[in-house]
Amino acid sequence: YVRFHLISPLIQQSAENIVLFDTFVNILSHNLGEPAYEADVAQLEYKLVAGEHGLVIRVKGFNHKLPLLFQLIIDYLSDFSFTPAVFEMITEQLKKTYFNILIKPETLSKDVRLLILEHGRWSMIDKYQTLMNGLSVESLSSFVKAFKSQLFVEGLVQGNFTS
């Protein structure tokens, strides 16, 4: 089991940054779909989670091939690229996801409660409006570059690994 949390203060600075981060993680997951398929067949699991303060990378499975899968994810992260068509597709999916959260009373009430309780939190309405106002391919590229330049890493490795 390998878990790394890539933390960046950049994410919580604005609603636009949160939306750009969500877009980035979704495109990264999309890009990994085909190359990581063989790992899935070999019973290795991975998950990318867009956390509040950064990207959580979780990998688990048989230890002899786990570092290769983790390295694949890191390679795709460091050499992040995307096409405008993929960008458009992911932003449309995010619009639907955000809208579905907004129309459910229980998730909307949880979001409002957390907005009241947590200092510096951006509401789902702010994120949805930011996405509806439109994002540019250039803004995502510059965000990813800034995100990668301001990272702090926390990691946990459990299992049959040497130091």
DSSP file with accessible surface (Angstrom, degrees, kcal/mol):
  #  RESIDUE AA STRUCTURE BP1 BP2  ACC     N-H-->O    O-->H-N    N-H-->O    O-->H-N    TCO  KAPPA ALPHA  PHI   PSI    X-CA   Y-CA   Z-CA
    1    1 A Y              0   0   78      0, 0.0   157,-2.9     0, 0.0     2,-0.4   0.000 360.0 360.0 360.0 125.5    0.0    0.0    0.0
    2    2 A V  E     +AB  59 157A  11     57,-3.3    57,-3.0   155,-0.2     2,-0.4  -0.995 360.0 176.4-127.9 130.4    1.5    3.4   -1.1
    3    3 A R  E     +AB  58 156A  88    153,-2.8   153,-2.6    -2,-0.4     2,-0.4  -0.985   1.2 178.7-137.0 124.8   -0.2    6.7   -0.4
    4    4 A F  E     -AB  57 155A  51     53,-2.5    53,-3.2    -2,-0.4     2,-0.6  -0.984  13.8-156.6-125.8 138.8    1.3   10.1   -1.2
    5    5 A H  E     -AB  56 154A  36    149,-3.2   149,-1.9    -2,-0.4     2,-0.9  -0.963   5.0-158.9-115.7 113.1   -0.4   13.4   -0.6
    6    6 A L  E     -AB  55 153A  12     49,-3.5    49,-1.8    -2,-0.6     2,-0.4  -0.828  19.2-164.1 -93.8 103.9    0.9   16.2   -2.9
    7    7 A I  E     +AB  54 152A  38    145,-3.5   145,-2.5    -2,-0.9    47,-0.2  -0.740  13.9 175.2 -98.6 135.8    0.0   19.4   -1.0
    8    8 A S    >   -     0   0    3     45,-2.3     3,-0.9    -2,-0.4     4,-0.4  -0.993  29.5-150.5-139.8 131.5   -0.1   22.8   -2.5
    9    9 A P  T 3  S+     0   0   70      0, 0.0     3,-0.3     0, 0.0     4,-0.2   0.685  91.8  77.0 -70.0 -14.1   -1.2   26.1   -0.9
   10   10 A L  T >  S+     0   0   16    140,-0.3     3,-1.2     1,-0.2     4,-0.3   0.821  80.5  67.8 -65.2 -31.1   -2.2   27.3   -4.4
   11   11 A I  G X  S+     0   0    2     -3,-0.9     3,-0.7     1,-0.3    -1,-0.2   0.909 100.4  43.5 -62.2 -47.1   -5.4   25.2   -4.5
   12   12 A Q  G 3  S+     0   0   51     -4,-0.4    -1,-0.3    -3,-0.3    -2,-0.1   0.400  87.3  93.7 -84.0   6.7   -7.4   27.1   -1.8
   13   13 A Q  G <  S-     0   0  119     -3,-1.2     2,-0.3    -4,-0.2    -1,-0.2   0.797  98.6  -4.3 -72.2 -28.3   -6.5   30.6   -3.0
   14   14 A S    <>  -     0   0   33     -3,-0.7     4,-1.7    -4,-0.3    -1,-0.2  -0.987  65.5-111.1-157.5 162.4   -9.6   31.0   -5.2
   15   15 A A  H  > S+     0   0    8     -2,-0.3     4,-2.3     1,-0.2     5,-0.2   0.871 118.6  57.1 -63.9 -35.3  -12.6   29.2   -6.5
   16   16 A E  H  > S+     0   0   84      1,-0.2     4,-2.9     2,-0.2    -1,-0.2   0.914 104.2  51.6 -63.1 -40.9  -11.0   29.2   -9.9
   17   17 A N  H  > S+     0   0   23      2,-0.2     4,-2.5     1,-0.2    -1,-0.2   0.888 108.6  51.2 -63.5 -37.9   -7.9   27.4   -8.6
   18   18 A I  H  X S+     0   0   13     -4,-1.7     4,-2.5     2,-0.2    -1,-0.2   0.933 112.3  46.1 -64.5 -43.2  -10.1   24.7   -7.1
   19   19 A V  H  X S+     0   0    0     -4,-2.3     4,-2.5     2,-0.2    -2,-0.2   0.919 112.6  50.0 -66.1 -41.3  -12.0   24.2  -10.4
   20   20 A L  H  X S+     0   0    4     -4,-2.9     4,-2.7     2,-0.2    -1,-0.2   0.904 110.7  50.7 -63.5 -38.2   -8.7   24.1  -12.3
   21   21 A F  H  X S+     0   0    1     -4,-2.5     4,-2.6     2,-0.2     5,-0.2   0.926 109.8  49.0 -65.3 -45.0   -7.3   21.6   -9.8
   22   22 A D  H  X S+     0   0   28     -4,-2.5     4,-2.3     2,-0.2    -2,-0.2   0.916 112.7  48.9 -59.0 -42.1  -10.4   19.4  -10.2
   23   23 A T  H  X S+     0   0    0     -4,-2.5     4,-2.5     2,-0.2     5,-0.2   0.933 110.5  50.9 -62.8 -45.9  -10.0   19.7  -14.0
   24   24 A F  H  X S+     0   0    0     -4,-2.7     4,-2.6     2,-0.2    -2,-0.2   0.936 111.2  46.8 -58.0 -47.9   -6.3   18.8  -13.8
   25   25 A V  H  X S+     0   0    5     -4,-2.6     4,-2.5     1,-0.2    -1,-0.2   0.910 112.9  49.7 -65.5 -39.7   -7.0   15.7  -11.6
   26   26 A N  H  X S+     0   0   62     -4,-2.3     4,-2.2    -5,-0.2    -1,-0.2   0.899 112.2  47.0 -67.2 -38.7   -9.8   14.5  -13.9
   27   27 A I  H  X S+     0   0    0     -4,-2.5     4,-2.9     2,-0.2    -2,-0.2   0.914 111.3  52.2 -67.8 -40.9   -7.6   14.9  -17.1
   28   28 A L  H  X S+     0   0    0     -4,-2.6     4,-1.8    -5,-0.2    -2,-0.2   0.932 110.3  47.9 -60.0 -44.3   -4.8   13.1  -15.4
   29   29 A S  H  X S+     0   0   39     -4,-2.5     4,-0.7     1,-0.2    -1,-0.2   0.903 112.2  50.1 -62.0 -41.2   -7.1   10.2  -14.5
   30   30 A H  H >< S+     0   0   90     -4,-2.2     3,-1.0     1,-0.2     4,-0.5   0.925 109.6  50.5 -62.6 -44.2   -8.3   10.2  -18.1
   31   31 A N  H 3< S+     0   0   35     -4,-2.9     3,-0.3     1,-0.2    -1,-0.2   0.823 110.0  50.8 -64.3 -31.6   -4.8   10.2  -19.5
   32   32 A L  H 3X S+     0   0    0     -4,-1.8     4,-2.2    -5,-0.2    -1,-0.2   0.579  85.8  91.4 -82.0 -10.8   -3.8    7.2  -17.2
   33   33 A G  T << S+     0   0   37     -3,-1.0     4,-0.3    -4,-0.7    -1,-0.2   0.922  92.8  33.9 -53.2 -52.0   -6.8    5.1  -18.3
   34   34 A E  T >4 S+     0   0  172     -4,-0.5     3,-1.3    -3,-0.3     4,-0.5   0.957 119.9  46.0 -74.4 -50.9   -5.2    3.3  -21.1
   35   35 A P  T 34 S+     0   0   41      0, 0.0     3,-0.4     0, 0.0     4,-0.3   0.836 115.0  48.4 -65.1 -28.1   -1.6    2.9  -19.8
   36   36 A A  T 3X S+     0   0    2     -4,-2.2     4,-1.7     1,-0.2    -2,-0.2   0.467  85.6  91.6 -90.6   1.1   -2.7    1.8  -16.4
   37   37 A Y  H <> S+     0   0  147     -3,-1.3     4,-2.1    -4,-0.3    -1,-0.2   0.907  83.4  53.5 -61.2 -41.9   -5.2   -0.8  -17.8
   38   38 A E  H  > S+     0   0  154     -4,-0.5     4,-1.7    -3,-0.4    -1,-0.2   0.860 105.6  54.2 -62.8 -34.0   -2.5   -3.6  -17.7
   39   39 A A  H  4>S+     0   0   16     -4,-0.3     5,-2.6     2,-0.2    -1,-0.2   0.897 106.4  52.2 -66.0 -37.4   -1.9   -2.8  -14.0
   40   40 A D  H ><5S+     0   0  101     -4,-1.7     3,-1.5     1,-0.2    -2,-0.2   0.911 107.7  51.0 -64.7 -40.3   -5.6   -3.3  -13.3
   41   41 A V  H 3<5S+     0   0   92     -4,-2.1    -1,-0.2     1,-0.3    -2,-0.2   0.863 106.3  56.0 -63.8 -34.1   -5.5   -6.6  -15.1
   42   42 A A  T 3<5S-     0   0   55     -4,-1.7    20,-0.3    -5,-0.2    -1,-0.3   0.223 123.8-106.0 -83.7  14.8   -2.5   -7.6  -12.9
   43   43 A Q  T < 5S+     0   0  134     -3,-1.5     2,-0.4     1,-0.3    19,-0.3   0.806  75.9 137.4  64.6  32.7   -4.6   -6.8   -9.8
   44   44 A L      < -     0   0    9     -5,-2.6     2,-0.4    17,-0.2    -1,-0.3  -0.913  37.6-156.4-102.7 138.8   -2.9   -3.6   -8.9
   45   45 A E  E     +C   60   0A 108     15,-3.3    15,-2.6    -2,-0.4     2,-0.3  -0.901  14.0 176.7-117.7 145.5   -5.2   -0.7   -7.9
   46   46 A Y  E     -C   59   0A  66     -2,-0.4     2,-0.3    13,-0.2    13,-0.2  -0.979   5.0-173.2-141.6 154.8   -4.6    3.0   -8.0
   47   47 A K  E     -C   58   0A 112     11,-2.3    11,-2.7    -2,-0.3     2,-0.5  -0.977  11.6-156.3-149.2 135.1   -6.8    6.0   -7.2
   48   48 A L  E     -C   57   0A  17     -2,-0.3     2,-0.5     9,-0.2     9,-0.2  -0.965  17.9-171.8-109.8 125.4   -6.2    9.7   -7.7
   49   49 A V  E     -C   56   0A  46      7,-2.5     7,-2.8    -2,-0.5     2,-1.3  -0.975  23.1-139.2-123.5 128.8   -8.3   11.9   -5.4
   50   50 A A  E     -C   55   0A  38     -2,-0.5     5,-0.2     5,-0.2   -28,-0.1  -0.720  35.0-171.5 -83.4  95.9   -8.6   15.7   -5.5
   51   51 A G        -     0   0   23      3,-2.3     3,-0.1    -2,-1.3   -46,-0.0  -0.256  37.4 -98.8 -81.6 176.0   -8.4   16.5   -1.9
   52   52 A E  S    S+     0   0   88      1,-0.2     3,-0.1    -2,-0.1    -1,-0.1   0.841 121.3  24.4 -64.6 -33.0   -9.0   19.9   -0.2
   53   53 A H  S    S-     0   0  101      1,-0.2   -45,-2.3   -42,-0.1     2,-0.3   0.371 129.5 -34.9-116.8   2.4   -5.3   20.7    0.0
   54   54 A G  E    S-A    7   0A   0    -47,-0.2    -3,-2.3    -3,-0.1     2,-0.4  -0.985  76.4 -47.4 166.7-174.1   -3.8   18.6   -2.8
   55   55 A L  E     -AC   6  50A   0    -49,-1.8   -49,-3.5    -2,-0.3     2,-0.5  -0.733  40.1-155.4 -91.3 127.4   -3.6   15.4   -4.8
   56   56 A V  E     -AC   5  49A   9     -7,-2.8    -7,-2.5    -2,-0.4     2,-0.6  -0.921   6.6-165.9-103.6 123.3   -3.8   12.1   -3.1
   57   57 A I  E     -AC   4  48A   0    -53,-3.2   -53,-2.5    -2,-0.5     2,-0.5  -0.956   7.5-175.8-110.3 117.8   -2.2    9.2   -5.0
   58   58 A R  E     +AC   3  47A  81    -11,-2.7   -11,-2.3    -2,-0.6     2,-0.4  -0.967   5.2 173.6-117.5 129.4   -3.1    5.7   -3.6
   59   59 A V  E     +AC   2  46A   0    -57,-3.0   -57,-3.3    -2,-0.5     2,-0.3  -1.000   4.0 167.4-133.8 133.0   -1.6    2.6   -5.0
   60   60 A K  E     + C   0  45A  99    -15,-2.6   -15,-3.3    -2,-0.4     2,-0.3  -0.996  24.2  77.4-147.7 152.8   -2.1   -1.0   -3.7
   61   61 A G  S    S-     0   0   39     -2,-0.3     2,-0.2   -17,-0.2   -17,-0.2  -0.974  81.3  -1.9 150.2-158.4   -1.4   -4.5   -4.8
   62   62 A F    >>  -     0   0  109     -2,-0.3     3,-1.1   -20,-0.3     4,-0.9  -0.443  62.9-135.7 -68.6 133.4    1.5   -6.9   -5.1
   63   63 A N  T 34 S+     0   0   56      1,-0.2    -1,-0.1    -2,-0.2     3,-0.1   0.740  92.3  68.9 -69.6 -24.2    4.7   -5.2   -4.1
   64   64 A H  T 34 S+     0   0  134      1,-0.2    -1,-0.2     2,-0.1     4,-0.1   0.790 115.0  26.2 -71.4 -21.8    7.0   -6.4   -6.9
   65   65 A K  T <> S+     0   0  103     -3,-1.1     4,-1.5     2,-0.1     3,-0.4   0.467  96.8  92.6-114.3  -4.3    5.2   -4.3   -9.5
   66   66 A L  H  X S+     0   0    2     -4,-0.9     4,-2.5     1,-0.2     5,-0.2   0.897  82.3  55.1 -60.1 -42.7    3.8   -1.5   -7.4
   67   67 A P  H  > S+     0   0   71      0, 0.0     4,-2.6     0, 0.0    -1,-0.2   0.859 104.7  55.4 -60.6 -31.8    6.7    0.9   -7.9
   68   68 A L  H  > S+     0   0  109     -3,-0.4     4,-2.1     2,-0.2    -2,-0.2   0.913 109.3  45.7 -66.4 -41.6    6.3    0.6  -11.6
   69   69 A L  H  X S+     0   0    7     -4,-1.5     4,-2.2     2,-0.2    -1,-0.2   0.929 113.7  49.1 -66.2 -43.3    2.7    1.7  -11.4
   70   70 A F  H  X S+     0   0   41     -4,-2.5     4,-2.4     1,-0.2    -2,-0.2   0.922 110.8  50.7 -61.8 -41.4    3.6    4.5   -9.0
   71   71 A Q  H  X S+     0   0  100     -4,-2.6     4,-2.7    -5,-0.2    -1,-0.2   0.890 107.3  54.3 -64.1 -38.0    6.3    5.6  -11.4
   72   72 A L  H  X S+     0   0   44     -4,-2.1     4,-2.3     2,-0.2    -1,-0.2   0.935 109.5  47.4 -60.7 -44.9    3.9    5.6  -14.3
   73   73 A I  H  X S+     0   0    0     -4,-2.2     4,-2.1     1,-0.2    -2,-0.2   0.933 113.0  48.2 -63.1 -44.9    1.5    7.9  -12.4
   74   74 A I  H  X S+     0   0   48     -4,-2.4     4,-2.9     1,-0.2     5,-0.2   0.898 110.0  52.8 -64.1 -38.9    4.4   10.3  -11.4
   75   75 A D  H  X S+     0   0   67     -4,-2.7     4,-2.4     1,-0.2    -1,-0.2   0.924 110.7  46.4 -62.0 -44.4    5.6   10.3  -15.0
   76   76 A Y  H  < S+     0   0   82     -4,-2.3    -1,-0.2     2,-0.2    -2,-0.2   0.844 113.6  50.5 -67.6 -31.8    2.2   11.3  -16.3
   77   77 A L  H >< S+     0   0   11     -4,-2.1     3,-1.0    -5,-0.2    -2,-0.2   0.932 113.4  43.5 -69.5 -45.3    2.0   13.9  -13.6
   78   78 A S  H 3< S+     0   0   56     -4,-2.9    -2,-0.2     1,-0.3    -1,-0.2   0.859 120.6  40.7 -72.2 -33.9    5.4   15.4  -14.4
   79   79 A D  T 3< S+     0   0  127     -4,-2.4    -1,-0.3    -5,-0.2    -2,-0.1  -0.238  86.2 171.2-104.4  43.2    4.8   15.4  -18.2
   80   80 A F    <   +     0   0   27     -3,-1.0     2,-0.3    64,-0.1    -3,-0.1  -0.304   4.2 156.3 -60.9 128.4    1.2   16.5  -18.0
   81   81 A S        +     0   0   83     -5,-0.2     2,-0.3   -54,-0.1   -50,-0.1  -0.975  13.6 178.0-147.8 160.1   -0.3   17.3  -21.3
   82   82 A F        -     0   0   39     -2,-0.3   -54,-0.0   -51,-0.0   -55,-0.0  -0.985  24.9-119.9-158.3 159.6   -3.8   17.4  -22.8
   83   83 A T     >  -     0   0   73     -2,-0.3     4,-2.4     1,-0.1     5,-0.2  -0.723  31.0-115.3 -99.6 157.1   -5.7   18.3  -25.9
   84   84 A P  H  > S+     0   0   89      0, 0.0     4,-2.6     0, 0.0     5,-0.2   0.854 116.8  57.1 -59.7 -30.8   -8.4   21.0  -26.2
   85   85 A A  H  > S+     0   0   74      2,-0.2     4,-2.4     1,-0.2     5,-0.1   0.921 108.1  45.1 -67.0 -42.7  -10.9   18.3  -26.9
   86   86 A V  H  > S+     0   0   22      2,-0.2     4,-2.8     1,-0.2     5,-0.2   0.915 112.2  53.2 -66.3 -40.8  -10.1   16.4  -23.7
   87   87 A F  H  X S+     0   0    7     -4,-2.4     4,-2.4     1,-0.2    -2,-0.2   0.936 110.7  46.8 -57.7 -46.6  -10.2   19.7  -21.8
   88   88 A E  H  X S+     0   0  104     -4,-2.6     4,-2.1     2,-0.2    -2,-0.2   0.917 112.3  49.8 -63.0 -43.4  -13.7   20.5  -23.2
   89   89 A M  H  X S+     0   0   74     -4,-2.4     4,-2.1     1,-0.2    -2,-0.2   0.933 112.5  46.6 -62.5 -45.6  -15.0   17.0  -22.4
   90   90 A I  H  X S+     0   0    4     -4,-2.8     4,-2.5     1,-0.2    -1,-0.2   0.904 110.6  51.6 -67.8 -40.3  -13.7   17.1  -18.8
   91   91 A T  H  X S+     0   0    8     -4,-2.4     4,-2.1    -5,-0.2    -1,-0.2   0.895 109.2  51.2 -65.9 -35.2  -15.1   20.6  -18.1
   92   92 A E  H  X S+     0   0   77     -4,-2.1     4,-1.8     2,-0.2    -1,-0.2   0.907 110.2  49.3 -65.5 -40.9  -18.5   19.5  -19.4
   93   93 A Q  H  X S+     0   0   96     -4,-2.1     4,-2.4     1,-0.2    -2,-0.2   0.905 110.1  51.4 -63.2 -40.6  -18.4   16.5  -17.0
   94   94 A L  H  X S+     0   0    8     -4,-2.5     4,-3.1     2,-0.2     5,-0.3   0.882 105.4  55.7 -64.4 -38.0  -17.5   18.8  -14.1
   95   95 A K  H  X S+     0   0   48     -4,-2.1     4,-2.5     1,-0.2    -1,-0.2   0.934 110.6  45.0 -58.8 -44.6  -20.4   21.1  -14.9
   96   96 A K  H  X S+     0   0  138     -4,-1.8     4,-2.6     2,-0.2    -2,-0.2   0.909 113.4  50.2 -65.6 -42.0  -22.7   18.1  -14.6
   97   97 A T  H  X S+     0   0   73     -4,-2.4     4,-1.7     2,-0.2    -2,-0.2   0.943 113.4  44.5 -62.3 -49.0  -21.1   16.9  -11.4
   98   98 A Y  H  X S+     0   0    6     -4,-3.1     4,-2.1     1,-0.2    -1,-0.2   0.912 113.7  50.7 -62.3 -43.2  -21.2   20.3   -9.8
   99   99 A F  H  X S+     0   0   92     -4,-2.5     4,-1.7    -5,-0.3    -2,-0.2   0.919 108.0  52.5 -62.2 -42.8  -24.8   20.8  -10.9
  100  100 A N  H  X S+     0   0   78     -4,-2.6     4,-0.5     1,-0.2    -1,-0.2   0.851 109.1  50.3 -62.6 -33.9  -25.9   17.4   -9.5
  101  101 A I  H >< S+     0   0   52     -4,-1.7     3,-0.8     1,-0.2     7,-0.3   0.911 109.5  51.7 -67.7 -39.7  -24.3   18.4   -6.2
  102  102 A L  H 3< S+     0   0   31     -4,-2.1    -2,-0.2     1,-0.2    -1,-0.2   0.793 106.7  52.2 -69.8 -28.0  -26.2   21.6   -6.2
  103  103 A I  H 3< S+     0   0   97     -4,-1.7    -1,-0.2    -5,-0.1    -2,-0.2   0.575  90.8  85.4 -88.6  -5.7  -29.7   20.1   -6.8
  104  104 A K    <X  -     0   0  102     -3,-0.8     4,-2.5    -4,-0.5     5,-0.2  -0.846  69.0-152.6 -94.8 118.4  -29.4   17.6   -4.0
  105  105 A P  H  > S+     0   0   94      0, 0.0     4,-2.7     0, 0.0     5,-0.2   0.876  91.4  53.3 -59.3 -38.4  -30.6   19.2   -0.8
  106  106 A E  H  > S+     0   0  121      1,-0.2     4,-1.7     2,-0.2     5,-0.1   0.906 113.4  41.3 -68.3 -38.5  -28.5   17.0    1.5
  107  107 A T  H  > S+     0   0   48      2,-0.2     4,-2.2    -3,-0.2    -1,-0.2   0.884 115.4  51.1 -76.1 -34.2  -25.2   17.8   -0.3
  108  108 A L  H  X S+     0   0   51     -4,-2.5     4,-2.5    -7,-0.3    -2,-0.2   0.926 110.2  49.1 -66.9 -41.2  -26.0   21.4   -0.7
  109  109 A S  H  X S+     0   0   69     -4,-2.7     4,-2.6    -5,-0.2    -1,-0.2   0.893 110.3  51.2 -66.5 -36.7  -26.9   21.8    3.0
  110  110 A K  H  X S+     0   0  115     -4,-1.7     4,-2.6    -5,-0.2    -1,-0.2   0.921 110.3  49.9 -63.8 -41.2  -23.6   20.1    3.9
  111  111 A D  H  X S+     0   0   12     -4,-2.2     4,-2.1     2,-0.2    -2,-0.2   0.920 112.0  47.1 -63.8 -43.4  -21.7   22.5    1.7
  112  112 A V  H  X S+     0   0   65     -4,-2.5     4,-1.9     2,-0.2    -1,-0.2   0.914 111.6  51.2 -65.4 -42.1  -23.4   25.5    3.2
  113  113 A R  H  X S+     0   0  132     -4,-2.6     4,-2.3     1,-0.2    -2,-0.2   0.941 112.3  45.8 -60.0 -46.8  -22.7   24.2    6.8
  114  114 A L  H  X S+     0   0   30     -4,-2.6     4,-2.8     1,-0.2    -1,-0.2   0.856 108.1  57.6 -66.7 -32.1  -19.0   23.7    6.0
  115  115 A L  H  < S+     0   0   65     -4,-2.1     6,-0.3    -5,-0.2    -1,-0.2   0.892 110.5  44.0 -63.5 -37.8  -18.9   27.1    4.3
  116  116 A I  H  < S+     0   0  134     -4,-1.9    -2,-0.2     1,-0.2    -1,-0.2   0.897 119.4  41.9 -72.5 -39.9  -20.1   28.6    7.6
  117  117 A L  H  < S+     0   0  125     -4,-2.3     2,-0.5    -5,-0.2    -2,-0.2   0.819 106.0  64.8 -80.5 -33.3  -17.8   26.5    9.8
  118  118 A E  S >< S-     0   0   67     -4,-2.8     3,-1.0    -5,-0.2     2,-0.3  -0.824  76.1-133.3-103.4 129.5  -14.5   26.6    7.8
  119  119 A H  T 3  S+     0   0  199     -2,-0.5    -3,-0.1     1,-0.2    -2,-0.0  -0.538  89.6  14.1 -74.4 135.0  -12.6   29.8    7.2
  120  120 A G  T 3  S+     0   0   46     -2,-0.3     2,-0.3     1,-0.2    -1,-0.2   0.713  88.0 145.8  76.9  20.7  -11.5   30.3    3.6
  121  121 A R    <   -     0   0   49     -3,-1.0     2,-0.4    -6,-0.3    -1,-0.2  -0.698  41.5-139.7 -92.1 143.7  -13.7   27.7    2.1
  122  122 A W        -     0   0   82     -2,-0.3     2,-0.0  -108,-0.1  -108,-0.0  -0.864  20.6-125.9-102.7 134.9  -15.2   28.2   -1.4
  123  123 A S     >  -     0   0   10     -2,-0.4     4,-2.0     1,-0.1     5,-0.1  -0.306  18.2-115.8 -77.5 162.0  -18.8   27.1   -1.9
  124  124 A M  H  > S+     0   0   16      1,-0.2     4,-2.9     2,-0.2     5,-0.2   0.847 118.1  58.0 -64.0 -32.0  -20.1   24.8   -4.6
  125  125 A I  H  > S+     0   0   75      2,-0.2     4,-2.8     1,-0.2     5,-0.2   0.923 105.1  49.9 -64.2 -42.4  -22.0   27.7   -6.1
  126  126 A D  H  > S+     0   0   54      2,-0.2     4,-2.3     1,-0.2    -2,-0.2   0.920 113.0  46.8 -60.0 -44.4  -18.8   29.7   -6.4
  127  127 A K  H  X S+     0   0   27     -4,-2.0     4,-2.3     2,-0.2    -2,-0.2   0.921 112.8  48.7 -65.0 -43.7  -17.1   26.7   -8.2
  128  128 A Y  H  X S+     0   0   54     -4,-2.9     4,-2.6     2,-0.2    -2,-0.2   0.923 112.1  48.6 -63.9 -43.6  -20.1   26.1  -10.5
  129  129 A Q  H  X S+     0   0  105     -4,-2.8     4,-2.1     1,-0.2    -1,-0.2   0.899 110.2  52.3 -63.6 -39.4  -20.3   29.8  -11.4
  130  130 A T  H  X S+     0   0   31     -4,-2.3     4,-0.6    -5,-0.2    -1,-0.2   0.931 112.1  45.7 -60.9 -44.3  -16.5   29.9  -12.1
  131  131 A L  H >< S+     0   0    2     -4,-2.3     3,-0.8     1,-0.2    -2,-0.2   0.896 111.7  51.3 -67.4 -39.0  -16.9   26.9  -14.4
  132  132 A M  H 3< S+     0   0   91     -4,-2.6    -1,-0.2     1,-0.2    -2,-0.2   0.823 103.6  58.8 -69.1 -29.9  -19.9   28.3  -16.1
  133  133 A N  H 3< S-     0   0  139     -4,-2.1    -1,-0.2    -5,-0.2    -2,-0.2   0.685 119.8-110.0 -70.7 -18.6  -18.0   31.6  -16.8
  134  134 A G    <<  -     0   0   48     -3,-0.8     2,-0.3    -4,-0.6    -2,-0.1   0.252  23.5-131.1 102.0 138.2  -15.5   29.5  -18.6
  135  135 A L        -     0   0   28     -4,-0.2     2,-0.3    -3,-0.1   -44,-0.0  -0.884  20.7-134.5-115.2 154.0  -12.0   28.3  -18.2
  136  136 A S     >  -     0   0   47     -2,-0.3     4,-1.7     1,-0.1     5,-0.1  -0.765  17.1-125.4-108.8 156.3   -9.2   28.6  -20.7
  137  137 A V  H  > S+     0   0   42     -2,-0.3     4,-2.3     1,-0.2     5,-0.1   0.887 113.7  54.8 -61.2 -38.1   -6.7   26.0  -21.8
  138  138 A E  H  > S+     0   0  139      1,-0.2     4,-2.5     2,-0.2     5,-0.2   0.881 103.9  53.1 -65.7 -38.5   -4.0   28.5  -21.0
  139  139 A S  H  > S+     0   0   18      2,-0.2     4,-2.2     1,-0.2    -1,-0.2   0.898 109.8  48.6 -66.1 -36.6   -5.2   29.0  -17.5
  140  140 A L  H  X S+     0   0    0     -4,-1.7     4,-2.7     2,-0.2     5,-0.2   0.932 111.1  50.4 -66.8 -43.2   -5.1   25.3  -16.8
  141  141 A S  H  X S+     0   0   60     -4,-2.3     4,-2.0     1,-0.2    -2,-0.2   0.923 113.2  44.6 -61.1 -44.6   -1.6   25.1  -18.2
  142  142 A S  H  X S+     0   0   72     -4,-2.5     4,-2.3     1,-0.2    -1,-0.2   0.878 112.6  52.6 -70.1 -34.2   -0.3   27.9  -16.1
  143  143 A F  H  X S+     0   0    8     -4,-2.2     4,-3.1    -5,-0.2    -2,-0.2   0.933 109.3  48.8 -64.2 -45.1   -2.1   26.5  -13.0
  144  144 A V  H  X S+     0   0    6     -4,-2.7     4,-2.6     2,-0.2     5,-0.2   0.914 111.1  50.3 -62.9 -40.6   -0.5   23.1  -13.4
  145  145 A K  H  X S+     0   0  165     -4,-2.0     4,-1.1    -5,-0.2    -1,-0.2   0.935 114.2  44.0 -63.1 -43.4    2.9   24.6  -13.8
  146  146 A A  H  X S+     0   0   29     -4,-2.3     4,-0.8     2,-0.2    -2,-0.2   0.899 111.9  54.3 -68.2 -38.6    2.4   26.7  -10.7
  147  147 A F  H >< S+     0   0    0     -4,-3.1     3,-1.0     1,-0.2    -2,-0.2   0.935 108.6  48.1 -60.3 -46.3    1.0   23.7   -8.8
  148  148 A K  H 3< S+     0   0   75     -4,-2.6     3,-0.5     1,-0.2    -1,-0.2   0.765 109.6  53.7 -68.9 -22.2    4.0   21.5   -9.6
  149  149 A S  H 3< S+     0   0   89     -4,-1.1    -1,-0.2     1,-0.2    -2,-0.2   0.627 109.7  47.6 -87.0 -12.0    6.4   24.3   -8.5
  150  150 A Q  S << S+     0   0   74     -3,-1.0     2,-0.4    -4,-0.8  -140,-0.3  -0.397  81.9 140.6-124.8  55.9    4.8   24.7   -5.0
  151  151 A L        -     0   0   54     -3,-0.5     2,-0.4  -143,-0.1  -143,-0.2  -0.802  31.2-171.8-106.9 143.6    4.4   21.1   -3.7
  152  152 A F  E     -B    7   0A 131   -145,-2.5  -145,-3.5    -2,-0.4     2,-0.4  -0.978  20.4-149.0-122.0 140.8    4.9   19.6   -0.3
  153  153 A V  E     -B    6   0A  85     -2,-0.4     2,-0.4  -147,-0.2  -147,-0.2  -0.928  17.8-178.7-122.0 133.0    4.8   15.8   -0.1
  154  154 A E  E     -B    5   0A 124   -149,-1.9  -149,-3.2    -2,-0.4     2,-0.3  -0.983  18.4-175.4-119.6 138.1    3.6   13.5    2.6
  155  155 A G  E     -B    4   0A  51     -2,-0.4     2,-0.4  -151,-0.2  -151,-0.2  -0.960  20.2-169.2-138.7 154.4    3.9    9.7    2.1
  156  156 A L  E     -B    3   0A  81   -153,-2.6  -153,-2.8    -2,-0.3     2,-0.4  -0.987   6.5-176.0-140.1 128.9    3.1    6.4    3.6
  157  157 A V  E     +B    2   0A  72     -2,-0.4     2,-0.4  -155,-0.2  -155,-0.2  -0.994   8.5 177.0-126.7 124.6    4.4    3.0    2.4
  158  158 A Q        +     0   0  106   -157,-2.9     2,-0.3    -2,-0.4    -2,-0.0  -0.959  38.1  37.7-126.4 146.1    3.2   -0.2    4.1
  159  159 A G  S    S-     0   0   68     -2,-0.4     2,-1.9     2,-0.1    -2,-0.1  -0.821 104.7 -12.8 122.9-155.8    3.9   -3.8    3.3
  160  160 A N  S    S+     0   0  130     -2,-0.3     2,-0.4     2,-0.0    -2,-0.1  -0.482  88.6 128.6 -88.8  67.9    6.8   -5.8    2.1
  161  161 A F        -     0   0   66     -2,-1.9     2,-0.2    -4,-0.1    -2,-0.1  -0.936  52.9-131.1-121.5 149.0    9.1   -2.9    1.1
  162  162 A T              0   0  141     -2,-0.4    -2,-0.0     1,-0.1     0, 0.0  -0.569 360.0 360.0 -89.5 162.4   12.7   -2.1    2.0
  163  163 A S              0   0  172     -2,-0.2    -1,-0.1     0, 0.0    -2,-0.0   0.829 360.0 360.0 -66.8 360.0   13.6    1.4    3.1
